[in-house]
């Protein structure tokens, strides 16, 4: 349950934050963030299956998702890119 659905959600939140923080126009930042999402998702899945415990993998995935969501929310609240 951690690798596929939660990993996808965490990756989506991280990519949303990354697209808002990358320099350049919106289209280029979105495309670059989307391309990086494949590497982020693969790395997260590999980490989940290589983690020493399921609890640690779950917590790390939740923290990464919360970090990405928090950065994206903060960027929106501060009037960043829409």
N, C-alpha and C positions, 0 to 999 in steps of 0.2 A: 504493500500500500504506500510505502514511503517513496519508492523509486519512481513509479510512473505518475500517479495523479498529483501527489504533493510536490514532486520534483518539477512537474510541468507548471504547476501554479507558482512555485518559487522562481522558476526561470522566467516566466511571463512577467512577474513583478520586477525582477532584476533588469530585464530587457526594457521594460517601460521606463524605468528610472534611467537606464543608460541612454536611451534615445532622447530623453529630455536634457541630459547633461553633455552630450557630445557636441562639439563645435560644428559649425556649418549650418546650411539650411535644413529645414525639417525633413525634407525627402531624403537627403543624403544621410542624416543622422538615423533616420528610421531604417533605411536599408542596411547600414552598417551594424546597427544594433540587432537587426533580424539575422544577419549573417553570423554575428557572434553568438546568437542564441543557440545555434546548433552545437557549438563547442561547449558552451556553458551547460547545456542540458546533458550532453554526453559525459562531461566531467563530473557532474552531480550524480548521475546514475552510477558511474564507476565508483565514486566515493561511497555511495550508499551500500553497494555490494561489498566494498572492501573495508567498511568500518568494523571496528572491533565489537560493537554491540548495536542492536536495533535502536535502542534508546538514544545513543549518541548520534546515529544517522538521522533519526527523526528530529532531534533537537537542533542539529546543525542545519538541516533543511528548513525548519521553521524559522530559525534566526536569519538565514539568508533571505527567505521570502519576506519576513518582517522588515528587514533592512532595506530591501528593494522597494517595498510598498511605502515605507516611511519616507524614503528619499523622494519617490515620485509624488507622494502627497505633499510633502514640504515644498517641492518645486512648484506644484500647482498652486498651493496656498500663497507662495511668495510672488506669484505672477510670472512664472517661467513660461517656457514654450507650451503652447496648447496644441 
